[in-house]
């Protein structure tokens, strides 16, 4: 049955709506007519306009969070995670991919890096027993901020699988996981050990030992730097900065931190040993005295150390102190030079890595985008079409251009089958109709499927056309319309449509439109009949679903046509 501008019901013509006429196009702007469901959070907080509602949204999964974009690739997965969080007993917990957590991690980047600068500086350039009162006020502030960090971490869920789609929100599970990780180090920062030590220890020698031990323990915060790089990656992805700039920034931050720590350790090492048996060196002795004299000020002493350390690290000269003649000076100078050579090698390797990355897959992607832009400019595509092409490229390649066919052609046959089986397993486990079907049959079916990609508003199936295949949605969502333009349902990840064509050789009854970026797998009738016998449970499920859906479509179509007829009749009477 072909689409026409008029359909007949009981001999009377019925004009199709403007919506149904637009379905003649290859693309169709999906304007959802199905009733929107209220936000699931209204089950907990009634008014969506209340401050409590808006505040609580900050702690739920955020569609714009980089991890959400990467791992929750469709609105179905995102909505399922949102519903699971809100309906759980632990709906008050913070989702790790929430808006609040993202901005909290931005703060942690600044806070942790500042600590990595301040802690060694304080240890090296302020005397343990002569620290000013403001140092203890700063320490109290760090204790409070670290306590807040512990509270937030104890309220933030964590992921348990490699695809980050299974987030655990139970408070006890979260605490145990945190206890296995950074809890001890965070607790050291949160506990006001120096204040307690000064309050309860009267012996100055014992107090100095305790304060030195506490200061040394604070340096273990450096192990949290690996999390900082992950947070910075999220920032770059969220705001769409070039990732090559991330690697440049990381190199700058690591180099600055390394030189700063070398500076602080140099000051400690230069002043910790004062023994005449190491020999005499007037320049070296003067250098050490200057570093020990607190009247010279922290920044002056830091600058004096800084110039000397730079000379050593880059093996330019021995600076103002000349070549050391004491054993202490020689050993310290040799260690600094060796560390400096290793640091220079690191910088050279990182430079070559950055140079190589400019020719990596991301560089190839940028070149392919440039070619696409030149092509669109030559063809003079309208802005809307150009935007759709750019969106397709971004989604398909995820900013990493590669030739999959070329890669697979270099692999052995067993490896290619292993890759196919892995991809197939990730797909068919999300399709409910495949439940309890033997794995061997599923793998055979998936190997006979064809992958297709559709952009928002693309028409996947056209009513009235002849079809002989069924479509399974891998990621994305679609809207289904009857021939007369009535929107009747939406389908999401794991759903299927077109099953009627597997059993009946009639024309399509529905128009199916992609709501968002959608990937589907298409299985032809011929392959289905060859692989799935009629007595198989999968065959019977799909056949039953086909009958059920056909009845639903025909009923909805008749009801909608009757509605249009009544509307036309009412309009004629008014005229």
N, C-alpha and C positions, 0 to 999 in steps of 0.2 A: 504494500500500500504506500503510495508516494505521498509526499506532503503537497497540499494545495492551499490556496488562500481561503477556500471554503470547504467545510465538511458538511455532510448531510445527516441529520437525525430525524428519522421518521418523515422523510420527504421535505424537511424544511432546512434551508441553508443556515449555517451558523458561522459567523465571521470569527476567524482566529484572532486572538489577542495580538497586540504589537509584539509582545514577548515571543510568541510562537513564530512570528514572521522573522524575527531576528535570529532564530535558530537555523535559518537557512545558511547563515554565514559559517565560515571555517572557525572563527573565534566568536565568542559570545560573552559579553560582559555580565558576569554572574551577579545578579542583584537578588540576594536571598529573600524568598517570600515565606520561608518556614519560620514559625514563631521562635524567637531567640529564647533560649533557656536562661533563667537568672544565674548570676554568678554563684558558683558553688559555696563561696564564702558566706552567702546569705543564710546558709544553714546554721552558721555560728553567730553571725552578726547581722541583724535584720536589715538595717539601713545602709545601702551602698554609698550614701552621701555622708555618713558619719565619719568623724575623725578616726574612730577605732577601726573602721573598715579600711580606710586608706592607709592607716598605720600598719595594719596587719598584712596588707598586700606586699609591703616591703620585705616580708619574711617568707613569702611563697616563691615558688620557682618563677624566674623572670624570663620571658621569651627572648629578650635581647642579650642575656648573659652568654658569653662565648661558649661555655660548656654546654648550655642548652641548645644553642644553634648547631653545635657539632654533633651531639649525641641524641637529641630529641628532634629528629629531622622532619617531623610532620606535626600538624596541629592535634592529631589523634594521640600521639605519644605524649605531647605536652599536656593535653587536657587530662589524660589518664593519670599522669604523675601529680597534677594539681589536685584532682579529685581524691587520689589515694592519700595525699598529705592532709587535706582538710577533713576527710572522714575518719582518719586514724585517731587513736587515743592521744597521739602526740602532736596534735595540730598546732600546739603552741611552740614547737621546735622551729629552728631556723633552717631553711633549706640551703644546702651548700651552693646552689646556683641561684640564689635570690639576689634582689637588687641591694638589699642591706649588706649582704656578705661581700658583694663586689666592691662597694664603696668602703667597707671596712678593710678589705684587703689593700685598697689604695693607701689607706691610713697606715696599715701595717708595713707597707713598703717604706714609707717615709720614717716611721717610728723605729723599725728594726735597723735601717741603715744609719740613722742618727745614733742609735745605741752602739753600733759597731765602730763609730767614730769617737763617741764620747767616753766609753768605758776604758779603752786602752790609754786614751789621753789623760783621763783622771788618775789612773793607776800610776802612769809614768811621771806626770808633771805636777801632781799635788801630793804633798807628803801625807803618809798614812795617818800620822798623829797630828798634823797641822792643817788639816782641811778646814776651810772657812765654813761658817754656818750655812751659807747659800748652797754649798755642795750637798748638805744633808736635806735641805728643802727640795733640791732637784731629785735626790735619791727617794724621798718620800713620794714625789710625783710619779717617778718611775714605778714605785711599788703599787700605787693606785692604778696606773695604766696597765700594768702587768696583771693585776687582779681582774680588771675589766676584760683583758684578753682571755684569761682562764674561764671566766663566766661565759663569754661569747662562744668559746671553743666547746664548752660543755653543753651548750644549747644548739650547736650546729651539727646536722647529720653528716654522714660520710658515705661514700660509694664503696660497694663491695665487689664489683666486677670490672673487667677490662673495658667495657663499653660505657661505664658510668651511668647505666640506666636503672640500677637497683640501689636506691639510697636508703640507708638505715637511719631511722629517726628515734629509736628507743633510747631514753636517757642513759640507762645502764650500759647498753652497747656502745654508745657514743663515749661515755667516760672511760670504759675499758680500752677502747681504741686510742683515745687521747693519752691514757696512762702508758700505753706501749710506745708512744711517740715523744712529743715535746713537753709533756706535763712537768717532768722534774725540772727541766731548764726554766720553764715559765714560772714554776713555783719559787725557784731560787731568786728570780727577779721580783716576785711579788712579796716575798717574806722580808720584812725590814730587819735583816740580821745585823747591820751595822748599828742601828739605833738600839737594839736590844743589847748588843755587845757593850756599847758605851754606858748603858744604864746599869748593867749588872756585873761587869768585870772591872775591878778596881786596880788590879795589877797592870801597869803600863806595858810591861814586856809581853804578858799574855794577851793583852788587848791588841797589841800591834800584830802578833802572830795571827790572831783570829781575823782581824781586819784584812790582812794580806791574803789569807785563805779565802775569805769571802770575795775579795776582789778577783782572785784567780778563777774562782768558780763562775764569775760573771762572763768570763771570756768564752765559755762554752756556748753562748748564744750564737756564735759564728756558724754552728751546724744548721741553724734555721735559714741560712742564706739560700739554700736550694729552693725553699718555698717562695722566696722573694722573686726569683726568676720566673717561676710559674705565674705568680700574680702579675708581673710586668707583661708577660705574654698575653694574659687575659685583657689587660688594659689596651695593648696594641691592637688586639683583635676586635675589641668592643668599639674602639674609635677609628678602626680601619687605617691604622698607620702601616707603613711599609715594614715588613718583618726584618728586612736587611738593617733597618735603623735600630731594631731591638738588639741585634747582635753587636752593633757599634756601641750602643748605650751600655750594654752589659760589659763590654771590654773596658770602657771608660770607668765604670763603677768598680769593677774588680781591680783595675790598675790603681785607681785612686786609693781604694781601701788597702791594697797590698803595700803601697808606698807609705801610707799613714801608719800601718801596723809596724812596718820595718823601722820607721822613725821612732815610734814609742819603745819598741824593744831595744833599739840601739841605745836610747837614753838610759834604760834600766841596766843594760849590760855594761855600759861605759862607766856607770857610777856605782854599781853594786860591789865592785872589788877595789879596794884601796889598800895595797900592801907594797911596801918598799922593795920586797924581794923580787918583784917583777921588773925592777929597773927604774931608771929615772929618765924622764923626757920632759923638758920644760914646756914645750908647746902642748903636749898631751895633758900634762898636769894642769896647765892653765885652762885647757878645753874642759876638763872634768870639773874643775872648780867653778867654772862659769855655769855648767849644767846643774851643779849642786846648790848654787846660791839662789835661794827662792826670791831674794830681793830683785833679781833680774827680770822677774815676771814670767808667767807661763808662756806667753806667745813669743817673747824674745828667745827664750831657751828652746822653744819648739822650732823657731826659724833657724836657729843655730844648728840644731840637729838635722833639720831638713836639708840644708845645703850640703852638709857632710855626707848624709845618706845618699843623696842624688849623685854626688861624686863617686861614691863606692859602687852603687847599683849599676851605673852606666860606664864604670871603669874609665872615667875621664882623667881623674887625678886624685890625689889625696887631700885636696882642698887646702885650707889655711893651716891645718895641723901638720902637714907634710907627711913624710913616710914615718910611721911609728917606729920607735926603737925599743919600747917596752914589750915584754911578752904578751901582756894583756892587750895592748894596742894592736900588735901584729896579728894575734889570733882573731880579735874582733874585726879587724880590717879584712883578713883573709876570708872569714865567714861571710861578711857583707859582699865581697867581690864575687864569691861563688854563687851566693843567692842572686846577685845582680845578673850574672851570666845566664842562670836558669830563667830569670825573669825576661831577659832579652830574647832568649830562645822561644819562650811562651808568646811574646809579642809578635815575633816573626811568624810563628805557626798560625796565630790568630789572623794575622794579616793575609796569609795565603788562603786561609779558610774563607775569609770574607771575599777575597778575590774569586775563589772557586764558586762561592754561593751566587755571585752575580751571573754565573753561567748555569745555574741549577734549574730545577723544574719551575721554580717561581719566576726566574728570568725568562725561561721559555714561554711561560704563561703570559708574561708582560709583552713579549714580542708578538705572540699570537693575537693578543688583544689589540696591539698597535696595527697589525695587519687587518684585523676585523674592522677597526675604525676607519682605516684607509679605504677598505672595500665599501663600507657603508657610505662614506663620503663620495666615492666615485659613482655609486648607484643612486645617490641622493634619496636615501630612505627617509620617510617621515620620522619625526622624533619618537613617536610611540613604538614604531617597529624597531628602531635602533635600540631603544631601551629594553625591549623584549629580547633582542639578540644578546645584549650585554648581560642581562639577567640569566639567560640560558647558559652562557659561557661560565659565568661565576658559579652557578649551581652545579653544572656538569663536571667541571674540573676542580672546583674548590680552590682556585687560585694556584693550582699545581698542574701544569700541562705535562702530559705524558702520552706516549703511544702504546696503548695497552696491547694491541695486536703484535707490535714489534717485540714487546717484552715477553709475551706468551710464546712467541715463535722460537725464542732462545731456550725455552725450558723443555725438559724431557716430558714424555707423555704421562708418566705417573705423577709428576709434579703438577701438570696442568689439570689432571683429574682431581688431585688433592685440593687444588685451589677452587675448582668448580664445586666440589662437594662441600667445602667450607662455606662458600657463598650461598650454596643451596640450603645448607642446614640453617643458616641465619635467617633465610627467607621463610622456609616452610614451617618453622616453629612458630611463626607469628600468624599463620593462617588457621583459624579454628576448624574449617572443614577438613583439614588434613590430619586432624587428631586421630591417633591410633591406626593410621595407615602405615603399612610396612615401609621402612626407610628405603629399601631397594626400589620400590615403586615410586616413591617421592623423588629420589635422585633421578630416575629415568624420566619422570615428568618434567622436572626442572631443566634437565639437559635439552629437552625438546621445546622449551619456552623461549620466547624472544623478548628482550627488554626494550621498552619504549619509554620515552621521556616527554612530558607535556608541561607547558607553562600555564600559569593562571589564565583562565578563560578559553583555553584551547578546547575544541570539540573533539572528544575521543571517539564517540559513537554517535552516528546520525540516524535518527528515526526514519524508517522507510528504506534504508539501505539494506543490502543483503550481507549477512554476516555468517561466519562459520568458525568463530573462535570465542573463547572465554577469557576474561581479563582478571587478574589478581593484583590487588593494589599492594605494592611493596612499601612505599612511603607516600604520604600525601592524602588528599581528600577530593571527592568528586560530588557533583550534584546531578540528580537524575530528573529529567522532565518528560512528561508525556508528549505525544505529537502535537497536542493543542496548546502546549506551553505551560502546563501545570507542574510546578516543582513538587515532587512527592517525597523524596528522601535524600539523605547524604550518606556516603560510604567512606570508610576510612581504612587505615592500615590493616591488612589481613582480610578485608572484605573482597567480594568478587561480584562481577556483573557480566552479562552476556551468556549466562549458562543456558538460556532458552535455545540459543542457536546450536548447542551441542546435540539437542534431541529433535528439534523441529527446523526444517529448512524454509522457514518463513522470514519475512522482513523484520528488521529491528523495530521494537515498540517504544524505545526510549531514546532520548537525546541525553548523552552523558558529557558533562562539562567539568573540566579540571578547575577546582576552587583555588588551589595553590600549586606550587611546583610538585609534580606527581610522577612517580616512577611505577610502571606497571609491568607485569609479565604476562605475555599473551601465549595461550595454548590453543593450537589449531584442533578442529574437530577430528581430522584424520589421525593425528598423533594420540588424541584422547581415546578414540575407539580402538586403536591398535594396542594400547598399553593397559586400558582399564576395561575388564570384562563386565557385562551387565550384572553379574551376581556379586561384584565387589561392593563393599560398603561405601566407598567414595562415589561410585557411579550412582548408587541409590540415593545418597544424600543430595547430590547435585540435581538429580532428576526430580526429587521431591521439592527442592528449592525452586527449580524452574517452574513447576506447576503452581507453587504458592505465589511466586512473583508475577507470573502471567495473570493470575486471578486479581492480584492487587492492582496491577497496571490497568487492566481493562475496567475494573470498578472505578478507579480514580478518574480514568478518561471519561467514562460515561457521566459520572457525577459532575465533572468540570464542564462538560459540554451542556449538560442540563442547566448548570448555573449560568453559563454564557447565554443560553437561549432565554432564560428568565430575565436576565439583565437587558437583552435586546428587546424583549417584549415589553418590559417596563418603560424603556426609553421610547418605544414607538407610541405607547399609550399617552406618555407625557407630551409628545409632539402633537 
